Amino acid sequence: MTLSVQFYTMVAMVAMGVWLGIAMDTYSRFLHPNRKKNWLLYANDVVFWLLQGLLIFYVLYYVNEGAIRFYVFLAILCGYSAYRALFQPLYRGLLERIILAVLATSRFIKSLFLHLIYKPLRFILKVLFSLCMMIVSMMTTIIWFIFNVFWVPLKWVISLIWRLLPQQVQTSLTKVAGVADKIKNYIYQWLTKIRK
């Protein structure tokens, strides 16, 4: 391994130590360690450390074809220590600002959606529903009026014809109507028994 490769390896591993500090702070910000421990949190921890290990090994492989030396671990530790001493407060403040900006943007988009799409659409649907109900009510009133216009004279004509019929015919029709009612009642009782 040449001296330049060793130098690049040191710089890359110091950078990976800084990255490791950033990743740990970001991870702990979103998955707080004081949360209730459960299997999902442990699984997240395992996946996090596997990803970090794979990323560090990938960078090491890219720089010096994966040759692991003792100074590699020292460089990672130096990078992590430098991050904790110099950059951690700055990064945490920046992370909080980014989170607040994302939350404010999401609230703005939600408010925009509510006021420009959801509420106008709901108002339009309410107006359409009211118009439909008004049309249905008007149609029902018109149909009922037309029915009454035709039914009242028809009822009067039927009543007049009924009065003009002889008594025997009236009695026969009354008996037929009674028989029809009995048949209807029998069919209704039979259907009720079948349903049970």
C-alpha positions in Angstrom: 0.0 0.0 0.0 1.5 3.3 -1.1 1.8 6.4 1.1 -0.8 8.3 -1.0 -3.3 5.4 -0.6 -2.7 5.4 3.1 -3.3 9.1 3.2 -6.6 8.8 1.3 -7.6 6.0 3.5 -7.0 8.1 6.6 -8.9 11.1 5.2 -11.8 8.8 4.1 -12.0 7.1 7.4 -11.9 10.4 9.3 -14.8 11.6 7.1 -16.6 8.3 7.8 -16.2 9.0 11.5 -17.8 12.4 11.1 -20.6 10.7 9.0 -21.1 8.2 11.8 -21.6 10.9 14.3 -24.1 12.7 12.0 -25.9 9.4 11.4 -26.1 8.6 15.1 -27.5 12.0 16.0 -30.0 11.9 13.2 -31.1 8.4 14.1 -31.4 9.2 17.8 -33.4 12.4 17.0 -36.1 10.4 15.2 -36.0 7.2 17.3 -35.3 8.5 20.8 -33.4 6.1 23.1 -35.9 6.9 26.0 -38.7 5.3 24.0 -40.2 2.1 25.2 -38.0 -0.8 24.1 -39.6 -3.3 21.9 -38.5 -5.7 19.1 -39.1 -3.2 16.4 -36.6 -0.7 18.0 -34.0 -3.5 18.4 -34.5 -4.4 14.7 -34.1 -0.8 13.7 -30.8 -0.6 15.7 -29.5 -3.8 14.0 -30.4 -2.5 10.6 -28.9 0.9 11.3 -25.5 -0.5 12.4 -25.4 -3.0 9.6 -25.9 -0.2 7.1 -23.2 1.9 8.7 -20.8 -1.0 8.7 -21.5 -1.7 5.0 -21.1 1.9 4.1 -17.8 2.2 5.9 -16.5 -1.0 4.3 -17.7 0.2 0.9 -15.7 3.5 1.2 -12.7 1.5 2.5 -13.0 -0.9 -0.4 -13.2 2.0 -2.9 -10.1 3.8 -1.4 -7.7 0.9 -0.7 -9.6 -2.3 -1.9 -10.8 -3.2 1.6 -7.4 -3.5 3.4 -8.2 -3.2 7.1 -5.4 -1.8 9.3 -5.4 -0.7 12.9 -5.1 3.0 11.9 -8.4 2.7 10.1 -10.2 2.3 13.4 -8.2 5.1 14.9 -9.1 7.4 12.0 -12.8 6.6 12.4 -12.5 7.3 16.1 -10.7 10.6 15.4 -13.4 11.6 13.0 -16.2 10.7 15.4 -14.4 12.6 18.2 -13.9 15.7 16.0 -17.5 15.7 15.1 -18.6 15.4 18.8 -16.2 18.2 19.8 -16.6 20.6 16.9 -19.6 20.0 14.7 -22.3 18.3 17.0 -24.0 21.5 18.3 -23.9 23.1 14.9 -25.4 20.0 13.2 -28.1 19.5 15.8 -29.2 23.1 15.5 -29.3 22.7 11.7 -31.2 19.5 12.0 -33.8 21.1 14.2 -34.2 24.0 11.8 -34.6 21.5 8.9 -37.2 19.6 10.8 -39.1 22.8 11.7 -38.9 23.9 8.1 -40.3 20.6 6.8 -43.1 20.7 9.4 -44.0 24.2 8.5 -44.0 23.4 4.8 -46.2 20.3 5.4 -48.6 22.4 7.5 -48.7 25.0 4.7 -49.3 22.4 2.1 -52.1 20.9 4.2 -53.7 24.3 4.8 -53.4 25.1 1.1 -55.0 21.7 0.3 -57.8 22.4 2.8 -58.6 25.9 1.6 -58.1 25.5 -2.1 -59.3 22.0 -2.8 -61.1 20.2 0.1 -63.3 23.0 1.4 -64.4 24.4 -2.1 -65.0 20.8 -3.3 -67.1 20.1 -0.2 -69.0 23.3 -0.7 -69.7 22.5 -4.4 -70.9 18.9 -3.4 -73.2 20.4 -0.7 -74.6 22.8 -3.3 -75.1 20.0 -5.8 -76.7 17.8 -3.2 -79.1 20.6 -2.1 -80.0 21.2 -5.8 -80.6 17.5 -6.4 -82.8 17.4 -3.3 -84.7 20.5 -4.4 -85.2 19.0 -7.9 -86.4 15.7 -6.3 -88.8 17.6 -4.0 -90.1 19.7 -7.0 -90.6 16.6 -9.1 -92.4 14.8 -6.3 -94.7 17.8 -5.8 -95.4 18.0 -9.5 -96.1 14.3 -9.8 -98.4 14.4 -6.8 -100.2 17.4 -8.2 -100.6 15.6 -11.6 -101.8 12.4 -9.8 -104.4 14.4 -7.8 -105.5 16.3 -11.0 -106.3 12.9 -12.7 -107.3 10.9 -9.6 -110.0 13.3 -8.2 -112.1 13.3 -11.3 -111.5 9.6 -11.9 -112.6 8.9 -8.3 -115.7 11.1 -8.8 -116.5 9.2 -12.0 -116.0 5.8 -10.3 -118.2 6.9 -7.4 -120.9 8.1 -9.8 -120.7 4.8 -11.8 -120.9 2.9 -8.5 -124.1 4.7 -7.5 -125.7 4.1 -10.9 -125.0 0.3 -10.7 -127.8 -1.9 -9.6 -127.8 -3.2 -6.0 -127.1 -6.8 -7.1 -124.1 -5.8 -9.1 -122.7 -3.8 -6.2 -123.2 -6.8 -3.9 -121.5 -9.1 -6.3 -118.5 -6.7 -6.7 -118.3 -6.4 -3.0 -118.1 -10.2 -2.6 -115.4 -10.4 -5.3 -113.4 -7.7 -3.5 -113.8 -9.6 -0.3 -112.6 -12.8 -1.9 -109.7 -10.9 -3.5 -108.8 -9.6 0.0 -108.9 -13.1 1.5 -106.7 -14.5 -1.3 -104.2 -11.6 -0.8 -104.2 -12.3 3.0 -103.7 -16.0 2.4 -100.7 -15.4 0.1 -99.2 -12.9 2.5 -99.5 -15.5 5.4 -98.0 -18.2 3.2 -95.0 -16.0 2.2 -94.5 -15.1 5.9 -94.3 -18.8 6.8 -91.9 -19.5 4.0 -89.6 -16.7 5.2 -89.5 -18.1 8.7 
